[in-house]
Amino acid sequence: MSLREYLKEQWPLLYIYRKIYYAPKDIPAALGFIFCGTKSPTTFGARLALVLNFYKISYCVDCPHTEHEMIAISRQILDLGAADGAVPGAIVEAGSFHGGSTTKLSLVAKLCGRPLEVFDSFAGMPENTEAHGKSIYGREHHFPKGSHAVSFEEVKNNVARYGDASRAHFHKGFFSDTMPGFREAVAAACVNVDLVQSTRDCFHYLYPLLPPGGIIISQDAHFPWIIELFNDSIFWEKEIGIKKPPMPGLGTLKFVTVRKQNDPSL
Ligand SMILES: C[S@@+](CC[C@H](N)C(=O)[O-])C[C@H]1O[C@@H](n2cnc3c(N)ncnc32)[C@H](O)[C@@H]1O
C-alpha cells in the first residue's frame, strides 16, 4: 500500500498532510488576505474568521481545491466593492460537487451582502465524447457521464451546516437547461466544470449578465482542452460576441479571470 493510499483511509492524517503540503502557498495567501483590506468593507476579524472557516469546511467536506485557491477567489470577489456599488449583482457558482466551495462562497456572499446562485446537475457530468487526459501539472483526468455526482441533499446540508444557507439559491439541472432562464446581474461567476461544453455553456449564458467590471473566473485553466477553448478567437467572437479578452496567466495557471470591459464590444 502506497503512502497516499494509506493516508486516504486515515482522513485526519490526510487532512494534515494536505495542509502541510500546501502550507507554502496557503499560509502567505491567508496572511495576505487577513492583513490587507478589501474593497467591499470587511474587518480584520471577519477576514480571519473566513479563513478559519475555510480550514474547518475543508476538514468536514471533501474539497478538490486548496485554501489558497479559494482565498484568491474570495479576494477577487470582495475586491469588486460593495454590492450596491459599481459592480452590482450576484455571485454565481457553476459546479458544486460536494458543496465545499459552495459553502465557502456562501460565507463570502454574506460578507459582501450578495446572493449566491448555485448551478449544478447534482447528477455529475453530462453525456460527452470529449477527449481528456493530463492537466498542465501532469495528472490524468477523465470526466465520463455521471462522474462527480453528488446529491442535492448532501450539498444543501453541507451549506446549511457549515455556511450561510440563507445566501444560497440552487438551480438543479444541466446548465443548458437551467442557465437560459436565469436573468439576474452577475458580479462574479466561479466556473469549475471540467468539460469544454460545460465551460462554453457557462460563458455563453453568464457573460451577457455581467455588468462592466464583472468577472468570470474559470478554475479549469490547467486543462489543455480548456486552454484550447480560451485561445480560440472564433469561440469568443461567434459564441460570446466579443474579441478574445486578456486572460493573464492562460496556459500556466489553473485560474483565469475574464473581466467585462466598459465597451460592450470588448
Ligand atoms: C470539479 S466539480 C466542482 C468542484 C467544486 N467547485 C469544489 O471546488 O468543491 C465539477 C462539477 O460540475 C458539475 N457539472 C459539470 N458540467 C455540468 C453541466 N453541464 N451541467 C450541470 N453541472 C455540471 C458536476 O456535476 C460537478 O459537480
The ligand as an ORCA input file, in Angstrom:
! r2SCAN-3c Opt
* xyz 0 1
  C     -14.916     19.805    -10.235
  S     -16.574     19.658     -9.720
  C     -16.791     21.186     -8.858
  C     -15.912     21.313     -7.642
  C     -16.323     22.392     -6.666
  N     -16.339     23.704     -7.286
  C     -15.382     22.434     -5.467
  O     -14.342     23.116     -5.564
  O     -15.690     21.783     -4.463
  C     -17.481     19.890    -11.200
  C     -18.991     19.959    -11.032
  O     -19.540     20.457    -12.264
  C     -20.812     19.847    -12.479
  N     -21.100     19.966    -13.933
  C     -20.223     19.835    -14.961
  N     -20.848     20.042    -16.132
  C     -22.142     20.343    -15.839
  C     -23.283     20.696    -16.645
  N     -23.207     20.774    -17.969
  N     -24.432     20.965    -16.008
  C     -24.516     20.894    -14.646
  N     -23.486     20.555    -13.830
  C     -22.304     20.285    -14.429
  C     -20.646     18.421    -11.952
  O     -21.874     17.877    -11.581
  C     -19.694     18.643    -10.739
  O     -20.416     18.766     -9.537
*
